[in-house]
Amino acid sequence: MENRSLNEFLNDESRATDTETQNTAVTAARPTMVWTPDGAVCADCGETVQRRWRETTDDTERLVCRACKPWE
Ligand SMILES: [Zn+2]
């Protein structure tokens, strides 16, 4: 993940949220995002973040930060 300014991050964040909302309207709702007000550790990089995404593989489920989430 390349370094980006906070401003770029926030702009990207709102675009991602818009896309997610549209996708949710078309497909079944999936609880992919987890909000932890006090912050929680990313399972991948170990960074403490409030917002994490559910990453499910064959038999495991991890909560990772936005930078570690493999966007499709
Ligand atoms: Zn991470």
N, CA, C, O and the ligand as a Tripos MOL2 file, in Angstrom:
@<TRIPOS>MOLECULE
protein
  289   287    73     0     0
PROTEIN
NO_CHARGES

@<TRIPOS>ATOM
      1 N           0.8610   -1.1910    0.0000 N.3       1 MET1
      2 CA          0.0000    0.0000    0.0000 C.3       1 MET1
      3 C           0.8910    1.2320    0.0000 C.2       1 MET1
      4 O           1.7430    1.3780    0.8760 O.2       1 MET1
      5 N           0.7110    2.0960   -0.9450 N.am      2 GLU2
      6 CA          1.5420    3.2760   -1.0010 C.3       2 GLU2
      7 C           1.1000    4.2990    0.0440 C.2       2 GLU2
      8 O          -0.0390    4.2890    0.5100 O.2       2 GLU2
      9 N           2.0300    5.1740    0.3940 N.am      3 ASN3
     10 CA          1.6840    6.2320    1.3350 C.3       3 ASN3
     11 C           0.7610    7.2370    0.6770 C.2       3 ASN3
     12 O           0.9920    7.6700   -0.4520 O.2       3 ASN3
     13 N          -0.2730    7.5980    1.3870 N.am      4 ARG4
     14 CA         -1.1820    8.5890    0.8560 C.3       4 ARG4
     15 C          -1.5040    9.5860    1.9630 C.2       4 ARG4
     16 O          -1.4230    9.2600    3.1480 O.2       4 ARG4
     17 N          -1.8640   10.7810    1.5750 N.am      5 SER5
     18 CA         -2.1960   11.7780    2.5680 C.3       5 SER5
     19 C          -3.5340   11.4480    3.2180 C.2       5 SER5
     20 O          -4.3310   10.6860    2.6720 O.2       5 SER5
     21 N          -3.7650   12.0220    4.3730 N.am      6 LEU6
     22 CA         -5.0230   11.7680    5.0810 C.3       6 LEU6
     23 C          -6.2020   12.2250    4.2490 C.2       6 LEU6
     24 O          -7.2510   11.5810    4.2310 O.2       6 LEU6
     25 N          -6.0250   13.3360    3.5640 N.am      7 ASN7
     26 CA         -7.1110   13.8630    2.7400 C.3       7 ASN7
     27 C          -7.4900   12.8830    1.6380 C.2       7 ASN7
     28 O          -8.6690   12.6170    1.4090 O.2       7 ASN7
     29 N          -6.4910   12.3550    0.9690 N.am      8 GLU8
     30 CA         -6.7620   11.3670   -0.0770 C.3       8 GLU8
     31 C          -7.4320   10.1420    0.5130 C.2       8 GLU8
     32 O          -8.3350    9.5610   -0.0890 O.2       8 GLU8
     33 N          -6.9850    9.7590    1.6890 N.am      9 PHE9
     34 CA         -7.5650    8.6010    2.3480 C.3       9 PHE9
     35 C          -9.0500    8.8290    2.6070 C.2       9 PHE9
     36 O          -9.8730    7.9520    2.3420 O.2       9 PHE9
     37 N          -9.3890   10.0000    3.1220 N.am     10 LEU10
     38 CA        -10.7860   10.2820    3.4570 C.3      10 LEU10
     39 C         -11.6410   10.3350    2.2020 C.2      10 LEU10
     40 O         -12.7650    9.8310    2.2000 O.2      10 LEU10
     41 N         -11.1300   10.9340    1.1380 N.am     11 ASN11
     42 CA        -11.8750   10.9610   -0.1170 C.3      11 ASN11
     43 C         -12.1280    9.5510   -0.6250 C.2      11 ASN11
     44 O         -13.2330    9.2160   -1.0510 O.2      11 ASN11
     45 N         -11.0960    8.7400   -0.5730 N.am     12 ASP12
     46 CA        -11.2230    7.3650   -1.0210 C.3      12 ASP12
     47 C         -12.2270    6.6170   -0.1590 C.2      12 ASP12
     48 O         -13.0040    5.7980   -0.6500 O.2      12 ASP12
     49 N         -12.1970    6.9140    1.1280 N.am     13 GLU13
     50 CA        -13.0920    6.2640    2.0940 C.3      13 GLU13
     51 C         -14.5440    6.5160    1.7250 C.2      13 GLU13
     52 O         -15.3560    5.5910    1.7400 O.2      13 GLU13
     53 N         -14.8810    7.7520    1.3960 N.am     14 SER14
     54 CA        -16.2780    8.0490    1.0870 C.3      14 SER14
     55 C         -16.6970    7.3950   -0.2210 C.2      14 SER14
     56 O         -17.8370    6.9520   -0.3570 O.2      14 SER14
     57 N         -15.7780    7.3330   -1.1860 N.am     15 ARG15
     58 CA        -16.1100    6.6290   -2.4300 C.3      15 ARG15
     59 C         -16.3620    5.1560   -2.1550 C.2      15 ARG15
     60 O         -17.3050    4.5690   -2.6840 O.2      15 ARG15
     61 N         -15.5220    4.5700   -1.3310 N.am     16 ALA16
     62 CA        -15.6720    3.1480   -1.0100 C.3      16 ALA16
     63 C         -17.0080    2.9000   -0.3190 C.2      16 ALA16
     64 O         -17.6750    1.8990   -0.5800 O.2      16 ALA16
     65 N         -17.3910    3.8170    0.5630 N.am     17 THR17
     66 CA        -18.6550    3.6600    1.2720 C.3      17 THR17
     67 C         -19.8300    3.7440    0.2990 C.2      17 THR17
     68 O         -20.7980    2.9930    0.4160 O.2      17 THR17
     69 N         -19.7370    4.6550   -0.6530 N.am     18 ASP18
     70 CA        -20.7970    4.7650   -1.6590 C.3      18 ASP18
     71 C         -20.9370    3.4700   -2.4360 C.2      18 ASP18
     72 O         -22.0420    2.9630   -2.6240 O.2      18 ASP18
     73 N         -19.8090    2.9390   -2.8860 N.am     19 THR19
     74 CA        -19.8200    1.6920   -3.6420 C.3      19 THR19
     75 C         -20.4070    0.5670   -2.8140 C.2      19 THR19
     76 O         -21.1890   -0.2450   -3.3090 O.2      19 THR19
     77 N         -20.0290    0.5270   -1.5720 N.am     20 GLU20
     78 CA        -20.5020   -0.5400   -0.7010 C.3      20 GLU20
     79 C         -22.0190   -0.4410   -0.5360 C.2      20 GLU20
     80 O         -22.7160   -1.4550   -0.5420 O.2      20 GLU20
     81 N         -22.5150    0.7610   -0.3910 N.am     21 THR21
     82 CA        -23.9480    0.9490   -0.2280 C.3      21 THR21
     83 C         -24.7070    0.4750   -1.4690 C.2      21 THR21
     84 O         -25.7480   -0.1740   -1.3720 O.2      21 THR21
     85 N         -24.1580    0.8170   -2.6360 N.am     22 GLN22
     86 CA        -24.8160    0.3980   -3.8780 C.3      22 GLN22
     87 C         -24.7910   -1.1170   -4.0170 C.2      22 GLN22
     88 O         -25.7890   -1.7290   -4.3980 O.2      22 GLN22
     89 N         -23.6570   -1.7140   -3.7100 N.am     23 ASN23
     90 CA        -23.5590   -3.1680   -3.8020 C.3      23 ASN23
     91 C         -24.5450   -3.8420   -2.8610 C.2      23 ASN23
     92 O         -25.1710   -4.8440   -3.2060 O.2      23 ASN23
     93 N         -24.6700   -3.2800   -1.6770 N.am     24 THR24
     94 CA        -25.5590   -3.8660   -0.6920 C.3      24 THR24
     95 C         -27.0060   -3.8340   -1.1810 C.2      24 THR24
     96 O         -27.7890   -4.7380   -0.8900 O.2      24 THR24
     97 N         -27.3470   -2.7940   -1.9190 N.am     25 ALA25
     98 CA        -28.7130   -2.6720   -2.4050 C.3      25 ALA25
     99 C         -29.0280   -3.7340   -3.4490 C.2      25 ALA25
    100 O         -30.1790   -4.1460   -3.5960 O.2      25 ALA25
    101 N         -28.0060   -4.1750   -4.1730 N.am     26 VAL26
    102 CA        -28.2230   -5.1480   -5.2470 C.3      26 VAL26
    103 C         -28.1040   -6.5720   -4.7320 C.2      26 VAL26
    104 O         -28.9600   -7.4160   -4.9970 O.2      26 VAL26
    105 N         -27.0350   -6.8270   -3.9930 N.am     27 THR27
    106 CA        -26.8200   -8.1800   -3.4900 C.3      27 THR27
    107 C         -27.3140   -8.2790   -2.0560 C.2      27 THR27
    108 O         -27.7700   -7.2960   -1.4720 O.2      27 THR27
    109 N         -27.2180   -9.4640   -1.5070 N.am     28 ALA28
    110 CA        -27.6260   -9.6490   -0.1190 C.3      28 ALA28
    111 C         -26.6730   -8.9050    0.7960 C.2      28 ALA28
    112 O         -25.4800   -8.7920    0.5140 O.2      28 ALA28
    113 N         -27.2040   -8.4030    1.8830 N.am     29 ALA29
    114 CA        -26.3830   -7.6520    2.8200 C.3      29 ALA29
    115 C         -25.3810   -8.5740    3.4960 C.2      29 ALA29
    116 O         -25.7340   -9.6270    4.0270 O.2      29 ALA29
    117 N         -24.1300   -8.1530    3.4610 N.am     30 ARG30
    118 CA        -23.0880   -8.9170    4.1410 C.3      30 ARG30
    119 C         -22.4400   -8.0440    5.1850 C.2      30 ARG30
    120 O         -22.0270   -6.9270    4.8750 O.2      30 ARG30
    121 N         -22.3370   -8.5120    6.4050 N.am     31 PRO31
    122 CA        -21.6870   -7.7090    7.4570 C.3      31 PRO31
    123 C         -20.1840   -7.7590    7.3180 C.2      31 PRO31
    124 O         -19.4990   -8.4240    8.0950 O.2      31 PRO31
    125 N         -19.6660   -7.0450    6.3130 N.am     32 THR32
    126 CA        -18.2390   -7.1390    6.0360 C.3      32 THR32
    127 C         -17.4280   -6.1900    6.8940 C.2      32 THR32
    128 O         -16.2530   -6.4450    7.1580 O.2      32 THR32
    129 N         -18.0380   -5.0950    7.3330 N.am     33 MET33
    130 CA        -17.2830   -4.0920    8.0750 C.3      33 MET33
    131 C         -17.6230   -4.1670    9.5490 C.2      33 MET33
    132 O         -18.7810   -4.3290    9.9350 O.2      33 MET33
    133 N         -16.5940   -4.0470   10.3570 N.am     34 VAL34
    134 CA        -16.7760   -4.0980   11.8040 C.3      34 VAL34
    135 C         -16.2170   -2.8200   12.3940 C.2      34 VAL34
    136 O         -15.0620   -2.4680   12.1540 O.2      34 VAL34
    137 N         -17.0300   -2.1340   13.1580 N.am     35 TRP35
    138 CA        -16.6250   -0.8800   13.7800 C.3      35 TRP35
    139 C         -16.3670   -1.1040   15.2570 C.2      35 TRP35
    140 O         -17.2380   -1.5670   15.9940 O.2      35 TRP35
    141 N         -15.1540   -0.7660   15.6780 N.am     36 THR36
    142 CA        -14.7900   -0.8970   17.0850 C.3      36 THR36
    143 C         -14.3990    0.4770   17.6060 C.2      36 THR36
    144 O         -13.3020    0.9540   17.3180 O.2      36 THR36
    145 N         -15.2840    1.1290   18.3740 N.am     37 PRO37
    146 CA        -15.0350    2.5160   18.8120 C.3      37 PRO37
    147 C         -13.7160    2.6980   19.5450 C.2      37 PRO37
    148 O         -13.0780    3.7390   19.3930 O.2      37 PRO37
    149 N         -13.2940    1.7350   20.3250 N.am     38 ASP38
    150 CA        -12.0590    1.8660   21.0910 C.3      38 ASP38
    151 C         -10.8330    1.4330   20.2850 C.2      38 ASP38
    152 O          -9.7000    1.5640   20.7490 O.2      38 ASP38
    153 N         -11.0650    0.9210   19.0840 N.am     39 GLY39
    154 CA         -9.9510    0.4540   18.2720 C.3      39 GLY39
    155 C          -9.6580   -1.0080   18.5320 C.2      39 GLY39
    156 O          -9.8160   -1.4990   19.6500 O.2      39 GLY39
    157 N          -9.2300   -1.6950   17.4890 N.am     40 ALA40
    158 CA         -8.8760   -3.1000   17.6210 C.3      40 ALA40
    159 C          -7.7400   -3.3890   16.6510 C.2      40 ALA40
    160 O          -7.5240   -2.6470   15.6930 O.2      40 ALA40
    161 N          -7.0200   -4.4720   16.9060 N.am     41 VAL41
    162 CA         -5.8000   -4.7500   16.1580 C.3      41 VAL41
    163 C          -6.1240   -5.4750   14.8600 C.2      41 VAL41
    164 O          -6.8880   -6.4400   14.8420 O.2      41 VAL41
    165 N          -5.5320   -4.9910   13.7840 N.am     42 CYS42
    166 CA         -5.6380   -5.6610   12.4880 C.3      42 CYS42
    167 C          -4.9430   -7.0180   12.5680 C.2      42 CYS42
    168 O          -3.8390   -7.1330   13.1000 O.2      42 CYS42
    169 N          -5.6070   -8.0420   12.0320 N.am     43 ALA43
    170 CA         -5.0400   -9.3930   12.1020 C.3      43 ALA43
    171 C          -3.8430   -9.5510   11.1880 C.2      43 ALA43
    172 O          -3.0740  -10.5020   11.3290 O.2      43 ALA43
    173 N          -3.6770   -8.6320   10.2540 N.am     44 ASP44
    174 CA         -2.5920   -8.7690    9.2840 C.3      44 ASP44
    175 C          -1.3640   -7.9490    9.6720 C.2      44 ASP44
    176 O          -0.2730   -8.4990    9.8210 O.2      44 ASP44
    177 N          -1.5370   -6.6300    9.8370 N.am     45 CYS45
    178 CA         -0.3790   -5.7610   10.0720 C.3      45 CYS45
    179 C          -0.2320   -5.3630   11.5320 C.2      45 CYS45
    180 O           0.8070   -4.8310   11.9230 O.2      45 CYS45
    181 N          -1.2530   -5.6110   12.3430 N.am     46 GLY46
    182 CA         -1.1450   -5.3270   13.7650 C.3      46 GLY46
    183 C          -1.4590   -3.9000   14.1480 C.2      46 GLY46
    184 O          -1.3330   -3.5260   15.3130 O.2      46 GLY46
    185 N          -1.8670   -3.1030   13.1840 N.am     47 GLU47
    186 CA         -2.1960   -1.7130   13.4750 C.3      47 GLU47
    187 C          -3.5440   -1.6380   14.1790 C.2      47 GLU47
    188 O          -4.4600   -2.4020   13.8730 O.2      47 GLU47
    189 N          -3.6570   -0.6980   15.1360 N.am     48 THR48
    190 CA         -4.9100   -0.5250   15.8420 C.3      48 THR48
    191 C          -5.8060    0.4420   15.0790 C.2      48 THR48
    192 O          -5.4450    1.6010   14.8750 O.2      48 THR48
    193 N          -6.9600   -0.0300   14.6650 N.am     49 VAL49
    194 CA         -7.8830    0.7820   13.8900 C.3      49 VAL49
    195 C          -9.2950    0.5940   14.4400 C.2      49 VAL49
    196 O          -9.5920   -0.3880   15.1210 O.2      49 VAL49
    197 N         -10.1580    1.5640   14.1240 N.am     50 GLN50
    198 CA        -11.5510    1.4460   14.5630 C.3      50 GLN50
    199 C         -12.3750    0.6290   13.5740 C.2      50 GLN50
    200 O         -13.2920   -0.0970   13.9560 O.2      50 GLN50
    201 N         -12.0340    0.7610   12.3120 N.am     51 ARG51
    202 CA        -12.8390    0.1180   11.2750 C.3      51 ARG51
    203 C         -12.0590   -1.0290   10.6420 C.2      51 ARG51
    204 O         -10.9780   -0.8270   10.0890 O.2      51 ARG51
    205 N         -12.6020   -2.1970   10.7260 N.am     52 ARG52
    206 CA        -11.9390   -3.3630   10.1330 C.3      52 ARG52
    207 C         -12.9260   -4.1050    9.2420 C.2      52 ARG52
    208 O         -14.1430   -3.9990    9.3960 O.2      52 ARG52
    209 N         -12.3620   -4.8560    8.3100 N.am     53 TRP53
    210 CA        -13.1990   -5.6290    7.3870 C.3      53 TRP53
    211 C         -13.0090   -7.1210    7.6270 C.2      53 TRP53
    212 O         -11.9200   -7.5870    7.9620 O.2      53 TRP53
    213 N         -14.0920   -7.8460    7.4470 N.am     54 ARG54
    214 CA        -14.0630   -9.2820    7.6360 C.3      54 ARG54
    215 C         -13.4500   -9.9290    6.3890 C.2      54 ARG54
    216 O         -13.9250   -9.7200    5.2730 O.2      54 ARG54
    217 N         -12.4210  -10.6930    6.5890 N.am     55 GLU55
    218 CA        -11.7690  -11.3920    5.4830 C.3      55 GLU55
    219 C         -11.9000  -12.8870    5.7630 C.2      55 GLU55
    220 O         -11.3110  -13.4110    6.7080 O.2      55 GLU55
    221 N         -12.6740  -13.5510    4.9320 N.am     56 THR56
    222 CA        -12.9530  -14.9620    5.1700 C.3      56 THR56
    223 C         -12.2430  -15.8210    4.1370 C.2      56 THR56
    224 O         -12.3860  -15.6030    2.9340 O.2      56 THR56
    225 N         -11.4890  -16.7850    4.6030 N.am     57 THR57
    226 CA        -10.9070  -17.7790    3.7020 C.3      57 THR57
    227 C         -11.6370  -19.0940    3.9390 C.2      57 THR57
    228 O         -12.7060  -19.1030    4.5500 O.2      57 THR57
    229 N         -11.0820  -20.1970    3.4680 N.am     58 ASP58
    230 CA        -11.7990  -21.4720    3.5250 C.3      58 ASP58
    231 C         -12.3110  -21.7990    4.9210 C.2      58 ASP58
    232 O         -13.4800  -22.1440    5.0930 O.2      58 ASP58
    233 N         -11.4490  -21.6920    5.9030 N.am     59 ASP59
    234 CA        -11.8860  -22.1070    7.2420 C.3      59 ASP59
    235 C         -11.5040  -21.1130    8.3330 C.2      59 ASP59
    236 O         -11.6220  -21.4060    9.5230 O.2      59 ASP59
    237 N         -11.0450  -19.9340    7.9160 N.am     60 THR60
    238 CA        -10.6980  -18.9430    8.9280 C.3      60 THR60
    239 C         -11.3750  -17.6130    8.6140 C.2      60 THR60
    240 O         -11.7340  -17.3310    7.4710 O.2      60 THR60
    241 N         -11.5340  -16.8250    9.6350 N.am     61 GLU61
    242 CA        -12.1030  -15.5000    9.4590 C.3      61 GLU61
    243 C         -11.2470  -14.5230   10.2390 C.2      61 GLU61
    244 O         -11.0200  -14.6940   11.4370 O.2      61 GLU61
    245 N         -10.7750  -13.4920    9.5450 N.am     62 ARG62
    246 CA         -9.9220  -12.5140   10.1930 C.3      62 ARG62
    247 C         -10.5310  -11.1370   10.0090 C.2      62 ARG62
    248 O         -11.2990  -10.8980    9.0780 O.2      62 ARG62
    249 N         -10.1730  -10.2350   10.9150 N.am     63 LEU63
    250 CA        -10.5910   -8.8420   10.7920 C.3      63 LEU63
    251 C          -9.3490   -8.0280   10.4890 C.2      63 LEU63
    252 O          -8.4220   -7.9760   11.2970 O.2      63 LEU63
    253 N          -9.3280   -7.3890    9.3220 N.am     64 VAL64
    254 CA         -8.1430   -6.6540    8.8980 C.3      64 VAL64
    255 C          -8.4970   -5.1920    8.6450 C.2      64 VAL64
    256 O          -9.6560   -4.8440    8.4230 O.2      64 VAL64
    257 N          -7.4580   -4.3380    8.6860 N.am     65 CYS65
    258 CA         -7.6820   -2.9240    8.4490 C.3      65 CYS65
    259 C          -7.9100   -2.6730    6.9570 C.2      65 CYS65
    260 O          -7.8060   -3.5780    6.1290 O.2      65 CYS65
    261 N          -8.2210   -1.4260    6.6460 N.am     66 ARG66
    262 CA         -8.5590   -1.0950    5.2580 C.3      66 ARG66
    263 C          -7.3890   -1.3460    4.3220 C.2      66 ARG66
    264 O          -7.5780   -1.8040    3.1950 O.2      66 ARG66
    265 N          -6.1800   -1.0480    4.7860 N.am     67 ALA67
    266 CA         -4.9980   -1.2070    3.9500 C.3      67 ALA67
    267 C          -4.7350   -2.6780    3.6320 C.2      67 ALA67
    268 O          -4.1700   -3.0010    2.5870 O.2      67 ALA67
    269 N          -5.1420   -3.5580    4.5300 N.am     68 CYS68
    270 CA         -4.8580   -4.9830    4.3580 C.3      68 CYS68
    271 C          -6.0110   -5.7260    3.6900 C.2      68 CYS68
    272 O          -5.8510   -6.8710    3.2680 O.2      68 CYS68
    273 N          -7.1450   -5.0910    3.5960 N.am     69 LYS69
    274 CA         -8.2860   -5.7400    2.9470 C.3      69 LYS69
    275 C          -8.0230   -5.8540    1.4590 C.2      69 LYS69
    276 O          -7.7390   -4.8490    0.8070 O.2      69 LYS69
    277 N          -8.1080   -7.0450    0.9140 N.am     70 PRO70
    278 CA         -7.9240   -7.2220   -0.5330 C.3      70 PRO70
    279 C          -9.1710   -6.7940   -1.2970 C.2      70 PRO70
    280 O         -10.1300   -7.5570   -1.4140 O.2      70 PRO70
    281 N          -9.1530   -5.5770   -1.8110 N.am     71 TRP71
    282 CA        -10.3320   -5.0710   -2.5210 C.3      71 TRP71
    283 C         -10.4490   -5.7280   -3.8810 C.2      71 TRP71
    284 O          -9.4530   -5.9470   -4.5700 O.2      71 TRP71
    285 N         -11.6640   -6.0350   -4.2520 N.am     72 GLU72
    286 CA        -11.8850   -6.7310   -5.5150 C.3      72 GLU72
    287 C         -12.3760   -5.7730   -6.5800 C.2      72 GLU72
    288 O         -12.6170   -6.1840   -7.7150 O.2      72 GLU72
    289 ZN         -3.7180   -4.1310    8.4830 Zn       73 ZN73
@<TRIPOS>BOND
     1     1     2 1
     2     2     3 1
     3     3     4 2
     4     3     5 am
     5     5     6 1
     6     6     7 1
     7     7     8 2
     8     7     9 am
     9     9    10 1
    10    10    11 1
    11    11    12 2
    12    11    13 am
    13    13    14 1
    14    14    15 1
    15    15    16 2
    16    15    17 am
    17    17    18 1
    18    18    19 1
    19    19    20 2
    20    19    21 am
    21    21    22 1
    22    22    23 1
    23    23    24 2
    24    23    25 am
    25    25    26 1
    26    26    27 1
    27    27    28 2
    28    27    29 am
    29    29    30 1
    30    30    31 1
    31    31    32 2
    32    31    33 am
    33    33    34 1
    34    34    35 1
    35    35    36 2
    36    35    37 am
    37    37    38 1
    38    38    39 1
    39    39    40 2
    40    39    41 am
    41    41    42 1
    42    42    43 1
    43    43    44 2
    44    43    45 am
    45    45    46 1
    46    46    47 1
    47    47    48 2
    48    47    49 am
    49    49    50 1
    50    50    51 1
    51    51    52 2
    52    51    53 am
    53    53    54 1
    54    54    55 1
    55    55    56 2
    56    55    57 am
    57    57    58 1
    58    58    59 1
    59    59    60 2
    60    59    61 am
    61    61    62 1
    62    62    63 1
    63    63    64 2
    64    63    65 am
    65    65    66 1
    66    66    67 1
    67    67    68 2
    68    67    69 am
    69    69    70 1
    70    70    71 1
    71    71    72 2
    72    71    73 am
    73    73    74 1
    74    74    75 1
    75    75    76 2
    76    75    77 am
    77    77    78 1
    78    78    79 1
    79    79    80 2
    80    79    81 am
    81    81    82 1
    82    82    83 1
    83    83    84 2
    84    83    85 am
    85    85    86 1
    86    86    87 1
    87    87    88 2
    88    87    89 am
    89    89    90 1
    90    90    91 1
    91    91    92 2
    92    91    93 am
    93    93    94 1
    94    94    95 1
    95    95    96 2
    96    95    97 am
    97    97    98 1
    98    98    99 1
    99    99   100 2
   100    99   101 am
   101   101   102 1
   102   102   103 1
   103   103   104 2
   104   103   105 am
   105   105   106 1
   106   106   107 1
   107   107   108 2
   108   107   109 am
   109   109   110 1
   110   110   111 1
   111   111   112 2
   112   111   113 am
   113   113   114 1
   114   114   115 1
   115   115   116 2
   116   115   117 am
   117   117   118 1
   118   118   119 1
   119   119   120 2
   120   119   121 am
   121   121   122 1
   122   122   123 1
   123   123   124 2
   124   123   125 am
   125   125   126 1
   126   126   127 1
   127   127   128 2
   128   127   129 am
   129   129   130 1
   130   130   131 1
   131   131   132 2
   132   131   133 am
   133   133   134 1
   134   134   135 1
   135   135   136 2
   136   135   137 am
   137   137   138 1
   138   138   139 1
   139   139   140 2
   140   139   141 am
   141   141   142 1
   142   142   143 1
   143   143   144 2
   144   143   145 am
   145   145   146 1
   146   146   147 1
   147   147   148 2
   148   147   149 am
   149   149   150 1
   150   150   151 1
   151   151   152 2
   152   151   153 am
   153   153   154 1
   154   154   155 1
   155   155   156 2
   156   155   157 am
   157   157   158 1
   158   158   159 1
   159   159   160 2
   160   159   161 am
   161   161   162 1
   162   162   163 1
   163   163   164 2
   164   163   165 am
   165   165   166 1
   166   166   167 1
   167   167   168 2
   168   167   169 am
   169   169   170 1
   170   170   171 1
   171   171   172 2
   172   171   173 am
   173   173   174 1
   174   174   175 1
   175   175   176 2
   176   175   177 am
   177   177   178 1
   178   178   179 1
   179   179   180 2
   180   179   181 am
   181   181   182 1
   182   182   183 1
   183   183   184 2
   184   183   185 am
   185   185   186 1
   186   186   187 1
   187   187   188 2
   188   187   189 am
   189   189   190 1
   190   190   191 1
   191   191   192 2
   192   191   193 am
   193   193   194 1
   194   194   195 1
   195   195   196 2
   196   195   197 am
   197   197   198 1
   198   198   199 1
   199   199   200 2
   200   199   201 am
   201   201   202 1
   202   202   203 1
   203   203   204 2
   204   203   205 am
   205   205   206 1
   206   206   207 1
   207   207   208 2
   208   207   209 am
   209   209   210 1
   210   210   211 1
   211   211   212 2
   212   211   213 am
   213   213   214 1
   214   214   215 1
   215   215   216 2
   216   215   217 am
   217   217   218 1
   218   218   219 1
   219   219   220 2
   220   219   221 am
   221   221   222 1
   222   222   223 1
   223   223   224 2
   224   223   225 am
   225   225   226 1
   226   226   227 1
   227   227   228 2
   228   227   229 am
   229   229   230 1
   230   230   231 1
   231   231   232 2
   232   231   233 am
   233   233   234 1
   234   234   235 1
   235   235   236 2
   236   235   237 am
   237   237   238 1
   238   238   239 1
   239   239   240 2
   240   239   241 am
   241   241   242 1
   242   242   243 1
   243   243   244 2
   244   243   245 am
   245   245   246 1
   246   246   247 1
   247   247   248 2
   248   247   249 am
   249   249   250 1
   250   250   251 1
   251   251   252 2
   252   251   253 am
   253   253   254 1
   254   254   255 1
   255   255   256 2
   256   255   257 am
   257   257   258 1
   258   258   259 1
   259   259   260 2
   260   259   261 am
   261   261   262 1
   262   262   263 1
   263   263   264 2
   264   263   265 am
   265   265   266 1
   266   266   267 1
   267   267   268 2
   268   267   269 am
   269   269   270 1
   270   270   271 1
   271   271   272 2
   272   271   273 am
   273   273   274 1
   274   274   275 1
   275   275   276 2
   276   275   277 am
   277   277   278 1
   278   278   279 1
   279   279   280 2
   280   279   281 am
   281   281   282 1
   282   282   283 1
   283   283   284 2
   284   283   285 am
   285   285   286 1
   286   286   287 1
   287   287   288 2
@<TRIPOS>SUBSTRUCTURE
     1 MET1         2 RESIDUE 1 A MET
     2 GLU2         6 RESIDUE 1 A GLU
     3 ASN3        10 RESIDUE 1 A ASN
     4 ARG4        14 RESIDUE 1 A ARG
     5 SER5        18 RESIDUE 1 A SER
     6 LEU6        22 RESIDUE 1 A LEU
     7 ASN7        26 RESIDUE 1 A ASN
     8 GLU8        30 RESIDUE 1 A GLU
     9 PHE9        34 RESIDUE 1 A PHE
    10 LEU10       38 RESIDUE 1 A LEU
    11 ASN11       42 RESIDUE 1 A ASN
    12 ASP12       46 RESIDUE 1 A ASP
    13 GLU13       50 RESIDUE 1 A GLU
    14 SER14       54 RESIDUE 1 A SER
    15 ARG15       58 RESIDUE 1 A ARG
    16 ALA16       62 RESIDUE 1 A ALA
    17 THR17       66 RESIDUE 1 A THR
    18 ASP18       70 RESIDUE 1 A ASP
    19 THR19       74 RESIDUE 1 A THR
    20 GLU20       78 RESIDUE 1 A GLU
    21 THR21       82 RESIDUE 1 A THR
    22 GLN22       86 RESIDUE 1 A GLN
    23 ASN23       90 RESIDUE 1 A ASN
    24 THR24       94 RESIDUE 1 A THR
    25 ALA25       98 RESIDUE 1 A ALA
    26 VAL26      102 RESIDUE 1 A VAL
    27 THR27      106 RESIDUE 1 A THR
    28 ALA28      110 RESIDUE 1 A ALA
    29 ALA29      114 RESIDUE 1 A ALA
    30 ARG30      118 RESIDUE 1 A ARG
    31 PRO31      122 RESIDUE 1 A PRO
    32 THR32      126 RESIDUE 1 A THR
    33 MET33      130 RESIDUE 1 A MET
    34 VAL34      134 RESIDUE 1 A VAL
    35 TRP35      138 RESIDUE 1 A TRP
    36 THR36      142 RESIDUE 1 A THR
    37 PRO37      146 RESIDUE 1 A PRO
    38 ASP38      150 RESIDUE 1 A ASP
    39 GLY39      154 RESIDUE 1 A GLY
    40 ALA40      158 RESIDUE 1 A ALA
    41 VAL41      162 RESIDUE 1 A VAL
    42 CYS42      166 RESIDUE 1 A CYS
    43 ALA43      170 RESIDUE 1 A ALA
    44 ASP44      174 RESIDUE 1 A ASP
    45 CYS45      178 RESIDUE 1 A CYS
    46 GLY46      182 RESIDUE 1 A GLY
    47 GLU47      186 RESIDUE 1 A GLU
    48 THR48      190 RESIDUE 1 A THR
    49 VAL49      194 RESIDUE 1 A VAL
    50 GLN50      198 RESIDUE 1 A GLN
    51 ARG51      202 RESIDUE 1 A ARG
    52 ARG52      206 RESIDUE 1 A ARG
    53 TRP53      210 RESIDUE 1 A TRP
    54 ARG54      214 RESIDUE 1 A ARG
    55 GLU55      218 RESIDUE 1 A GLU
    56 THR56      222 RESIDUE 1 A THR
    57 THR57      226 RESIDUE 1 A THR
    58 ASP58      230 RESIDUE 1 A ASP
    59 ASP59      234 RESIDUE 1 A ASP
    60 THR60      238 RESIDUE 1 A THR
    61 GLU61      242 RESIDUE 1 A GLU
    62 ARG62      246 RESIDUE 1 A ARG
    63 LEU63      250 RESIDUE 1 A LEU
    64 VAL64      254 RESIDUE 1 A VAL
    65 CYS65      258 RESIDUE 1 A CYS
    66 ARG66      262 RESIDUE 1 A ARG
    67 ALA67      266 RESIDUE 1 A ALA
    68 CYS68      270 RESIDUE 1 A CYS
    69 LYS69      274 RESIDUE 1 A LYS
    70 PRO70      278 RESIDUE 1 A PRO
    71 TRP71      282 RESIDUE 1 A TRP
    72 GLU72      286 RESIDUE 1 A GLU
    73 ZN73       289 GROUP 0 **** ****
